[in-house]
Amino acid sequence: MERTSPKVMAKKLVRIIRKEQPDHIYLKKVFSHIREDLGLKGRVAAPKKMPEILTDQELKNLYRAVWHGSNRTHVVMIKLLIYTGVRNSELANMILQDVNLNELSIRVGEGKGKQDRYVPFPEFFQGELAQYIENQKSRRAKYLFETNRQNKFTTRWIRKITKNYAVEAGIEKRIYPHLLRHQLLTYLTANGVIDAKLQLISGHKDRKSLAIYQGISLADVSSEYQEVMKNFPIK
């Protein structure tokens, strides 16, 4: 039996439904019932595809390109993206007072109505970060990353810097700040850091799992993080 074309069938349905003077909500409910009666499922969302992260060698090549650029601010910025897994916007808004060198942690402001979180950074990065902060203080900077005119780095500028160094390093993959976030979280996962502790670092909000994370503090995560990061590909 030959099917009626979708266009012809649509016209038939329009003639029937038009009498009801339907609005958007009415139509949505009608077609919901039609799908249910026909035993059809709703649209299945395509599974999220994990971005292709860097190999250890590519990560080293990226770092080498940044280092050879001789821009101390860029070096610290790229390292912080890689070591802490913070989002681009979170990095752009960091101020000097957010960094606790003694506790090896950085406060990440979550904005109005949301609870701040703290992310660790590796112990081997402490000295370099301390020197950088002292230099920023001598410039009377407010933000961790500022231009020469003392304007904070924009997220667009951070993306551009990251991309430029990836090109210089000869990396063909698309490199952007959020990929470096995936890089860290993938590394920590591969080295046995459990989901509950990862959520504390990453700031992911999963209502279904909130109860799992409530009893975990940064102190519970820090020692394991420091141990795992000892073997990180770049230092």
N, C-alpha and C positions, 0 to 999 in steps of 0.2 A: 504494500500500500504506500502510495507516494505521499509524503508529508506536505501539509499546507505551508507555504513560505512564511517565515517569521513576520514579514511585513503585512501580509494579508491577515494573519492571525491577530496581529496587533490592531488592525483596523476593526476587526470583528469585536474585540474586547473593548475598544474605545466606544463603539456604538452602544454596547451594553452598559458600560460604566458611566458614560457621560450623563445618563439620566439621574445619577445619584449626586451630581454636582460635587465630585470628589476634590479633596485637597491632598497635599503631600502625605499627611499622616494616614488618611483613609487608604490611599493607594498602597502605602507601605504595608499596612495590615492585610489588605486583600491579597497582595502577592506573597506575603508571608504564609497565609493560609493555603494558597495555591501550592507553594513549595512543599508545605507540610502534607497536604493531601496526595501529592504526587510522590511523596517519599524522597524528596530531594533535599540534600543538605545545603546550608548556606555556603557562601564563598569561603574556601579554605585558604587561610593566609599562607603565603609562601614562607617557608622556614628562613629565619635570619641567617645570612651567610657570614661566617666569620672572615674578617679581612685577612689577607695574606700578610703575615707578619715577617719581619726580617730574620734572616739567618744570623748566626753569631758573627760570621765574617762580614755580612752586610752592615750589621750594627757597628762593628769595629771600623769599617770603611767610612760610615757616616760620622762617627766620632773623630776619626783622623781628619776628615775634611773640615769639621768644625774647629778642631785644635789648630790646624794649619792656617785657618782664617785669622788667628791671633786676636779675636775679639773675645775678651774675657767674659763679657756679659752674655754673649751667645753660648759660650761653653757652659756656663752655669745654668742658663735657661734650658738648654737641651738636656743636660744631665738631670735637672729637676723633673722635667717631663718624663724622662725614662725611669728615674729612681722612685718617684712618688706615684705615678699614674694619675696625676690630677688632670682635670679637664682644662682645655685652652682658656676658657673664661675664668676659671678658678686661679690659674697661674697669673693671668693679666691683672687680677684684683689683689694679689698678695702684697701686703705691706711689710716693711722691715720688722715691725713688732710681732708679726705672725710667727716668726721663726724662733723656736726655743732650742738654742744650740746645746744646752746641757741635757735636755730631754731627748734630743735627736728627733724632734717632731716639728711639724708646721701646722698652724691652725688654718683651716679652710672655712671661710665664711660662707654659709649657705643662704644668707639673705633673710629678709623679714619673715618672721613666722616659722622659720626652719632652724633646726638645731645645727650648730657648727660641729665640725668633726676635726680630728687631728690625724695627720698622716705621718708615718715615720720616714726618715731618710737614712742611708747607710752611715755607719760610724766612720768609714774611710773617707767620706765626703765632708765630714765635719770641719776640718781645718780649711779646706778650700772655700767652703761656704762662709766660714767666719771671716776670712780675709776679704771676701767679696762684700760682705755686709759692712765691714769697717770702711771700705772704700766708698760705699754708697752713703754711709753716714757722714763722711767727710764732704760729700757733695750736697749734704742736706736733703737727700732724696727721701721721699715718703714711700713710694712703691719699690718693690724689689727690682722691677725692670722698668727703666725709664729711658726716654730719649735724652739727647744732650740738652734739650729745652725743658727737661724735667716733666714731660708728659708721659703718662704710663703707656707701655706697649699696648697696642690694640690686638684683639684676637686675629684680625686680618694680617697684621704685621708679623705676628708669631707664626702664622701659617706660611707666610711668604718666606721667612727666614729658614724655617724647617725644610721647605721645598727646595730652596736654592742650594742648601748644603747637600741634599739628597742628589740633586743633579750633578753637583760638583764631585760627589763620591761615585758617580757612575751607576747609581742604583736605578733600575728601570721601573721598579714598583712605585705605585703612587704613595708618597710619604707625606703625612700630615700629623699634627699633634695628637689627635685621638688614636691614631695607629700606635703611637708610642705608649699610650695608656693600655691598649690591648697587649702590647709587647710585655709590659711588666706583669699584668694580671695572668697572662698565659705562662710566663716564667714561674711565678709563684705557685700557680696551680700544678704545673709539672713537677715542682719540687715539694709537693705535699701540703701546701697551705690550704686549709679547708675553706669551704664556701663561706661559713659564718665569719671567719676572720677576714676573708677577702672583701666581704661587704662592708666591714668597718673601714677598710682602707679606701675602697673605691667609692663609697657613698651611694651605692645602688639602693633604691627603695623597693622592697618587695613585700607588700602587705601580707601575703600568704606565709611569709617566713619570718615576720618580725619577732615572734616569740623565741626563735632560735638564737637571735642575735642580742637580745636584751641583757644577757648576763656576761657579755664580753666587753672588756675595756681595752684601750690601746696597750696597756701594760701586758695583757695576755698575748697580744700579737707581736709586740716589739722584739722580744728575744728571738722568736722563731724567724721573724723577718730579717733581723741582723745576721743570723746564722746562714740563712739561705742566700743573702746578698753577698756573702763573702766570695762566692764563686761566680758572681755576675761577670759577663763577658767584658765590660768596660769599667774602668775605675779612674 
